Amino acid sequence: MSFNTCVSQFMITVNELQDLKCNAREILEPLLILVSPMAPHICEELWQYLGHNESICRAVFPKYNPEFIKEDVFKYPVSINGKVKLQLELPATWNSAEIESFILNHEGVIALLQGKTPKRSIIVPKKIINLVL
């Protein structure tokens, strides 16, 4: 419930939208409504710039939709003997066997193993991958 945490997350969102060159009204309008309690002046000005005549305070708050927060990929830290060596983005739906198969054939991991075969693979889906030599 910290104000700075909210602002930080909104800045991350804005930066990601900027990287995507997003200018879709159906994304930006709900974002403005969400940010407006914490940054009312700039949101009001942007709301008017988007062509609205009423105040943003009168806008209907967006409904929560769990489909919007589903992640397609997960960024796994790949550890060798407990030390993180690289990060890989893999499909979030993969199970341990699929992850292990991919990792053991990945060129970056093969280079890090230096020809050694892992004695054990510890894979926790959506958490971590650790190879023990």
N, C-alpha and C positions, 0 to 999 in steps of 0.2 A: 504494500500500500504506500510505497514511497513515490513521491512526485518525480524525482530524478530518474527512477527506473522506467516509468511510463514514457517520459520524454525521450530517454535513450532508445527504447524500443520503437517509438514512432520515427526517430531519426534513422534507425536502421531500415525501417520499412520504406521511408522516403528515398534513402540512398539506393536501395534495391530497385525501386520503381524507376528511379532516374537512370540506373544502369540499363534497365530494360526499355528505356525511352517510352515509358507508359504515359499516355495522355488520354486514356479511356475515361470518359465521364462516369460510367457505372462503377469504376474503381475509385476515382478521386473524390466524388461527392460523399460516399459513405465514410471515406477516410477523414474528410474535413469535419463531418459531423462527430466522429469519434474523438478527434483532436480538440474540437471546440471548447470543451470544459477546461482544458489545460492551457490553451492558447486562443482565447476568445477573439482578440482584436484582429490578428492576422487571418483567422478562419472566417470571420465576418467579412473581411475585405475580399478574400478569395471567393467566398460564396457569392458576393455581389458581382465579382468579376465573371463568374460562371453564368451570370444572367438571371439570378434569382432576385425577386423584389422584396420578399419577406426576409426577416432575420433568420439566421441559421438556428437560433434558439427555438424557432417554431417547427423546424424540420423533424421528421420522424426518425427516431434512433434506429439504426440497422438491426435486423434480427440475426441472432447467432445461427450459423449453419456449419455443422461439424465437417461437412464435405470440403469446406475451404481450407481446413487446417491439416488435411491428410498429406503426408509427405510421400513422394514417389521414390526418393532416394535418401540414403543415410550416409553421412560422412564418417567412416570407420577409422579410428586410430589403429594402425597396424604396429604391434610391438614384437620385438624379437628379444627373447630372454628378459621380458619386462620393461624394455626401453622402447619408447615410441620412435619408430624410424620413418614412417610416412603415413599419409592419410589418403584413403581411397573412397570415392563415392560409388556405392553399390545400390542396386534396387532394394527398397525397404521390405519387399515381400519375400526375399530369398531366405531359405532356412540355413542351418549350420552346414549341411552337406554341400549345398550349392556354393556357399561362401568359401568353404575350404577348397573345393575344386578350383574355383576361380583364382584364389590367392596363391595356391601352389603352382599355378601356371602363369602367374603375372610376372612380366619381365623385370619389374622393379623389385619384387620380392625375391625372385631367383637371383638377381645380382647381390642383394643383401645377404642371402644365405650362403653365398660363395661356394656353391657345390655341396654344401652339407644338407642332410635330410633332417627335418624336424622330428624330434622324438615324440613330441606331443603338440597338439593344436587345441588351444582353448578359444572357443568362439562363442560369444554371447550375442545373439542377434540384437541389433540396434544398440549395442553397447561397445564391444571391443573385440579385437582379434589379437591373440597372442600366440606366437610360435616359440616353442621351447626347444633349444638345440641340445 
